[in-house]
Structure formats: structure tokens, C-alpha cells
Amino acid sequence: MKLEGIHHITAITADAQRNVDFYAGVLGLRLVKKTVNQDATSVYHLFYADERGDPGSDLTFFEYPGAQRGRAGAGMVHRIVWRVASTEALDFWSERLREAGYHSERDETAIRFEDFEGLGHELVVVSTDDEPLIANHPEIPAELALQGFHAVRAHADDPERSRALLEDALGFVPQGDGWEARGAVRGGLYAYDPAPAERGFQGAGTVHHVAWASTAAEHESWRQRVIAAGAHPTPVIDRFYFRSIYFREPSGVLFEIATIGPGFTVDEPLEHLGEKLSLPPAFEHLRDQVEPTLTPLHNPRESWTRR
């Protein structure tokens, strides 16, 4: 069994509208699902991805209005790394971020920057046979667009504690300064950096968890492997758009293993993904109660699709 790289990454925001403006407007991702946190239905769960909502490009956010800004510390992901195709793409993004009011740091192969709440991002030039996962945007040529996840970087005091679970149970392979999870179709990297002295805490601008992609047929087998390795996964949870198990790896980062599919088109056609509030069938009876409490959102995509 092999995990198919990163499935999705979930973070926290205090401001859903600014979040949409940045990730759909500036970074050019597609808002593919507007739903609620299934464990706290008064909270938005926003999903951004490529044009089809594919795993491997899926960045999601829980909105907790007014939440204080968090700080990434030991046992937390502190940077999301995206693929781009060329140094020309880095030139483009350096200028686009500057024009949008965001500072970035540039070297020959990468750009590093933070979103409006301090969530760290990096764009790296990657040569790979993996399919580029690209969203359409009128201001971003496809050849310069983000192409999906390359890696996540986490803080850890002692990364060696995690080696056995990563390599023996999850099948990650050492590569460079981290480990790669690579399946038949896609791969993604997981790497550690030294933890800062300050204690981390969850809040706006921090990553909640990282999910790794599994076929549906192998999902329960992954759970058994994790148990055999001494971790404590949840039962399989049906999230409607995929199935999930959650557990903490030894360095403290919350992992999820999520199935590839059924996907976001189970309740919306592809051409209209993310346009309305989607509630899984088990939560539909709460619509009249939940919808009035959520922040009204304007998606910048709505204006340019009418041009």
C-alpha cells in the first residue's frame, strides 16, 4: 500500500471574507465547497482547490470569527509548500503578491510569504511527472499558476521519534531533509524544522491538520497499520465528500488519512462548485438554523465568470 501524497491541509481563519479574497482572489484557487465544520456546525468549512476539486490541491479553512491569531510551535505545521513550473512563475508571483500588499522573500528556486493572518506559504519550482493541479483565473496564466501541494513543513523537538511510524507504518521514504509519501499517481513531502522556543497555540493563521490520500479500498487497512504501530486513530468517519481517520504522529502533528472520493461533485455539478452552502444529508435538517449564523460571502470568481 502507498499513500498518494497530500490529500488536503486544513487551517483556521478568523475572517472568512478576507480568506476568500486572498485564496480565491490573490492566489487564484477555486472555492470548490462552502460547507460547515461537521463537528461544530456553526462554523464555516471552506475548501479551495484546482478547477476540479482534486485531492493534492485542497486547502481548507475553519472560520472562527474573531479568533485570536495563533502561533506555530512544536508539533504543528508551520509552512505549506506549493509547486510552480518555472522561475518565470516565481517572477510573476513575486510581483503579484507585491501588488496585493504582501511581502515575500525570493531566492533562485522559491518564494516565501505569509497570508494576512501569518500562515506561512512557499512556492517552489518542481520538476515532476505528477499532473499539475491548476485552477482557472483571468489574471493568472495557467503556465504560471499554482500546481498543487509539494510539501508541508512542521516544527518538532525530536523528529527521530516519528521515523518508525512514518517509514514502517505509513510507507514514507526518506528524501532530502524529509520524507515522501508517493503512490501510483502522486507524491507529497513531509519535513521538520527545529521548534521555536515559544510555545505554539492554535488560532487564526495556523494549520489544524494535514491529510494524506488513500484509495477507498485500502482505507481500513491503513487504520490497522496505524494501530499496529502504536498510534491511536479514530474510527473511520464519513465526511460525505471523503472518509477520514485521525491520529497524532509522535512529534505531535495531527494527521488524517482521507479517501480519494467520492469528491465534491456528489452534491453539486462541477461547473457550480462552491456557489451555495452545501450541507451533507445528515446535516440538511439544520439549514434554517445554521445558514443565518454564517458570514455572508462574496466570491471574486462570481464577478469575472460573468464577463
C-alpha positions as CSV (number, residue, x, y, z in Angstrom):
1,M,0.0,0.0,0.0
2,K,1.1,3.5,-0.8
3,L,-0.4,6.9,0.2
4,E,-1.0,9.2,-2.7
5,G,0.7,12.2,-1.3
6,I,-1.1,15.0,0.5
7,H,-4.9,14.9,0.2
8,H,-5.7,18.2,1.9
9,I,-4.5,20.7,4.5
10,T,-6.9,22.3,7.0
11,A,-6.2,25.6,8.7
12,I,-8.0,28.2,10.8
13,T,-9.2,31.7,9.9
14,A,-10.9,34.4,11.9
15,D,-12.3,36.2,8.7
16,A,-13.9,34.1,6.0
17,Q,-14.3,37.0,3.6
18,R,-10.7,38.1,3.7
19,N,-9.8,34.4,3.4
20,V,-11.8,34.1,0.2
21,D,-10.4,37.3,-1.1
22,F,-6.8,36.1,-0.6
23,Y,-7.0,32.4,-1.6
24,A,-9.5,32.7,-4.4
25,G,-8.7,36.3,-5.4
26,V,-4.9,36.6,-5.0
27,L,-3.7,33.0,-5.1
28,G,-6.2,32.1,-7.7
29,L,-7.5,28.9,-6.2
30,R,-11.1,27.8,-6.8
31,L,-13.6,27.8,-3.9
32,V,-14.9,24.4,-4.5
33,K,-17.1,23.8,-1.4
34,K,-18.7,26.1,1.1
35,T,-20.0,23.9,3.9
36,V,-19.8,23.7,7.7
37,N,-17.5,22.0,10.2
38,Q,-19.2,18.7,10.8
39,D,-18.1,18.7,14.4
40,A,-19.2,22.3,15.0
41,T,-22.0,23.2,12.6
42,S,-22.0,26.9,13.5
43,V,-18.5,27.2,11.8
44,Y,-17.8,27.5,8.1
45,H,-15.6,24.9,6.4
46,L,-14.3,26.4,3.2
47,F,-12.5,24.3,0.6
48,Y,-10.2,25.7,-2.1
49,A,-8.5,23.6,-4.8
50,D,-7.8,23.3,-8.5
51,E,-10.6,23.6,-11.1
52,R,-11.9,20.0,-10.4
53,G,-11.5,20.0,-6.6
54,D,-8.8,17.3,-6.8
55,P,-7.0,15.9,-3.7
56,G,-3.5,17.2,-3.8
57,S,-4.5,20.8,-4.2
58,D,-7.2,21.1,-1.5
59,L,-6.6,23.8,1.2
60,T,-9.5,24.1,3.7
61,F,-10.3,26.5,6.5
62,F,-12.5,26.5,9.5
63,E,-13.8,30.0,10.3
64,Y,-13.9,31.0,13.9
65,P,-14.9,34.7,13.7
66,G,-12.8,36.9,16.0
67,A,-10.4,34.1,16.9
68,Q,-7.0,35.4,18.1
69,R,-4.0,34.8,15.8
70,G,-2.3,31.6,16.7
71,R,1.4,30.7,16.6
72,A,3.0,27.6,15.2
73,G,5.2,25.7,17.7
74,A,6.4,22.2,18.3
75,G,4.0,19.6,16.9
76,M,2.4,22.0,14.4
77,V,2.7,22.5,10.6
78,H,4.2,26.0,10.0
79,R,4.5,26.2,6.2
80,I,2.6,25.0,3.2
81,V,4.7,24.4,0.1
82,W,3.2,24.7,-3.4
83,R,4.6,23.7,-6.8
84,V,5.1,26.0,-9.7
85,A,6.6,25.3,-13.0
86,S,9.4,27.8,-13.6
87,T,11.4,30.7,-12.4
88,E,9.1,32.8,-14.6
89,A,6.3,31.7,-12.3
90,L,8.3,32.9,-9.3
91,D,8.8,36.3,-11.0
92,F,5.0,36.5,-11.6
93,W,4.1,35.7,-8.0
94,S,6.7,38.0,-6.5
95,E,5.1,40.9,-8.4
96,R,1.5,39.7,-7.9
97,L,2.0,39.4,-4.1
98,R,3.7,42.8,-4.0
99,E,0.8,44.5,-5.9
100,A,-1.6,42.9,-3.4
101,G,0.3,44.3,-0.5
102,Y,2.1,41.1,0.7
103,H,5.8,40.9,1.4
104,S,7.7,37.9,0.0
105,E,11.2,36.7,0.2
106,R,12.7,35.3,-3.1
107,D,15.7,33.1,-4.0
108,E,16.5,31.2,-7.1
109,T,14.0,28.4,-6.7
110,A,11.4,29.6,-4.2
111,I,9.3,32.4,-2.8
112,R,8.2,32.5,0.9
113,F,5.4,34.7,2.2
114,E,2.5,34.7,4.7
115,D,-1.2,35.3,4.3
116,F,-3.0,38.1,6.2
117,E,-3.1,36.0,9.4
118,G,0.5,34.8,9.3
119,L,0.1,31.4,7.7
120,G,3.3,30.5,6.0
121,H,3.5,29.6,2.3
122,E,6.3,28.7,-0.1
123,L,6.2,28.4,-3.8
124,V,9.0,26.1,-5.3
125,V,9.9,25.2,-8.8
126,V,9.4,21.5,-9.1
127,S,10.1,19.1,-12.0
128,T,7.7,16.2,-11.7
129,D,5.6,13.8,-13.7
130,D,2.6,14.4,-11.4
131,E,-0.3,16.1,-13.1
132,P,-0.4,19.9,-12.4
133,L,-3.5,20.8,-10.4
134,I,-4.5,24.2,-11.7
135,A,-7.5,26.5,-11.1
136,N,-8.7,28.9,-13.8
137,H,-8.3,32.7,-13.0
138,P,-8.4,35.5,-15.6
139,E,-5.3,37.2,-14.2
140,I,-3.1,34.1,-13.8
141,P,-1.9,32.3,-16.9
142,A,-2.2,28.5,-16.5
143,E,1.6,28.0,-17.0
144,L,2.3,30.4,-14.0
145,A,-0.5,29.1,-11.7
146,L,-0.1,27.1,-8.5
147,Q,0.1,23.4,-9.4
148,G,-0.9,21.7,-6.1
149,F,0.9,20.8,-2.9
150,H,4.5,19.8,-2.8
151,A,5.1,19.6,0.9
152,V,4.3,20.6,4.5
153,R,6.9,21.6,7.0
154,A,6.3,21.1,10.7
155,H,8.1,22.1,13.9
156,A,9.5,19.3,16.0
157,D,11.8,19.0,19.0
158,D,12.9,15.4,18.1
159,P,11.9,14.3,14.6
160,E,13.5,10.9,15.1
161,R,10.6,10.0,17.4
162,S,8.4,9.9,14.3
163,R,10.7,8.0,11.9
164,A,9.3,4.5,12.7
165,L,5.7,5.4,12.2
166,L,6.4,7.4,9.0
167,E,8.6,4.8,7.4
168,D,7.4,1.5,8.7
169,A,3.6,2.1,9.1
170,L,2.9,4.8,6.6
171,G,5.5,3.9,4.0
172,F,7.1,7.3,3.7
173,V,10.5,7.2,2.1
174,P,13.4,9.5,3.3
175,Q,14.1,12.2,0.7
176,G,16.3,15.3,1.2
177,D,15.6,16.7,4.6
178,G,12.2,15.0,5.0
179,W,10.1,12.1,3.9
180,E,8.0,11.5,0.7
181,A,4.6,9.7,0.5
182,R,4.3,8.6,-3.1
183,G,1.7,6.4,-4.7
184,A,1.0,5.4,-8.3
185,V,-0.3,8.8,-9.2
186,R,1.0,11.5,-6.9
187,G,3.5,12.2,-4.1
188,G,4.0,14.8,-1.3
189,L,6.7,15.6,1.2
190,Y,6.7,15.9,4.9
191,A,9.6,17.7,6.6
192,Y,10.6,19.1,10.0
193,D,12.3,22.3,11.2
194,P,13.6,23.0,14.7
195,A,10.8,24.1,17.0
196,P,10.9,27.7,18.2
197,A,11.5,28.4,21.9
198,E,8.0,29.9,22.2
199,R,5.1,27.5,22.8
200,G,2.7,27.2,19.9
201,F,-1.0,27.5,20.2
202,Q,-3.9,27.0,17.8
203,G,-5.6,30.1,16.4
204,A,-6.1,32.1,13.2
205,G,-3.3,31.5,10.7
206,T,-2.3,28.1,12.0
207,V,-2.7,24.6,10.4
208,H,-5.1,22.3,12.2
209,H,-4.1,19.1,10.4
210,V,-2.7,17.6,7.3
211,A,-4.4,14.7,5.4
212,W,-2.8,12.0,3.4
213,A,-4.6,10.4,0.4
214,S,-5.7,6.8,0.4
215,T,-7.8,4.7,-2.0
216,A,-11.1,3.8,-0.6
217,A,-10.3,0.1,-0.8
218,E,-7.2,0.5,1.4
219,H,-8.5,2.9,4.0
220,E,-9.4,0.5,6.8
221,S,-6.1,-1.3,6.2
222,W,-4.3,2.0,6.9
223,R,-6.1,2.3,10.1
224,Q,-5.0,-1.2,11.2
225,R,-1.4,-0.3,10.3
226,V,-1.5,2.8,12.4
227,I,-2.9,0.8,15.4
228,A,-0.2,-1.8,15.0
229,A,2.4,1.0,15.1
230,G,1.1,2.1,18.5
231,A,-0.9,5.2,17.4
232,H,-4.5,5.7,18.4
233,P,-6.6,6.5,15.3
234,T,-10.3,7.4,15.4
235,P,-12.8,5.1,13.9
236,V,-13.5,5.7,10.2
237,I,-15.6,8.9,10.0
238,D,-17.8,9.5,7.0
239,R,-17.3,13.1,5.9
240,F,-19.6,12.6,2.9
241,Y,-17.0,14.0,0.4
242,F,-14.5,11.5,1.7
243,R,-13.9,9.2,4.6
244,S,-11.4,10.0,7.3
245,I,-9.4,8.7,10.2
246,Y,-7.4,11.0,12.5
247,F,-4.4,10.4,14.8
248,R,-1.3,12.3,16.1
249,E,2.1,11.3,14.9
250,P,4.8,11.0,17.6
251,S,6.0,14.6,17.0
252,G,2.5,15.9,17.8
253,V,1.2,16.9,14.3
254,L,-2.4,15.9,13.7
255,F,-2.6,13.5,10.7
256,E,-5.6,12.4,8.8
257,I,-5.9,9.7,6.2
258,A,-8.7,10.6,3.8
259,T,-10.1,8.7,0.9
260,I,-9.8,9.8,-2.7
261,G,-13.5,10.3,-3.4
262,P,-16.4,10.4,-3.6
263,G,-15.4,14.0,-4.1
264,F,-17.1,17.4,-4.2
265,T,-19.4,16.7,-7.2
266,V,-21.6,14.3,-5.1
267,D,-23.9,17.3,-4.3
268,E,-23.0,20.0,-6.8
269,P,-22.2,19.9,-10.6
270,L,-18.6,20.6,-11.4
271,E,-19.4,23.9,-13.1
272,H,-21.2,25.2,-10.0
273,L,-18.9,24.0,-7.2
274,G,-18.8,26.3,-4.2
275,E,-21.6,28.6,-5.2
276,K,-24.0,27.7,-2.4
277,L,-23.9,26.4,1.1
278,S,-23.6,22.7,0.8
279,L,-24.8,20.5,3.7
280,P,-24.3,16.8,3.8
281,P,-27.6,14.9,4.0
282,A,-27.1,14.2,7.8
283,F,-27.0,18.0,8.4
284,E,-29.5,19.3,5.9
285,H,-32.2,19.5,8.5
286,L,-30.1,22.2,10.2
287,R,-30.0,24.5,7.2
288,D,-32.6,27.0,8.5
289,Q,-30.8,27.1,11.9
290,V,-27.2,27.3,10.6
291,E,-27.3,29.4,7.4
292,P,-28.4,32.7,9.1
293,T,-25.5,32.5,11.5
294,L,-22.7,32.2,8.9
295,T,-20.8,35.2,7.4
296,P,-22.3,36.2,4.0
297,L,-19.5,35.7,1.5
298,H,-18.7,37.3,-1.9
299,N,-16.6,35.1,-4.1
300,P,-14.5,37.1,-6.5
301,R,-15.0,34.4,-9.1
302,E,-18.6,35.4,-9.4
303,S,-17.7,38.7,-11.0
304,W,-15.2,37.5,-13.5
305,T,-17.2,34.5,-14.7
306,R,-19.9,36.9,-15.8
307,R,-17.5,38.9,-18.0
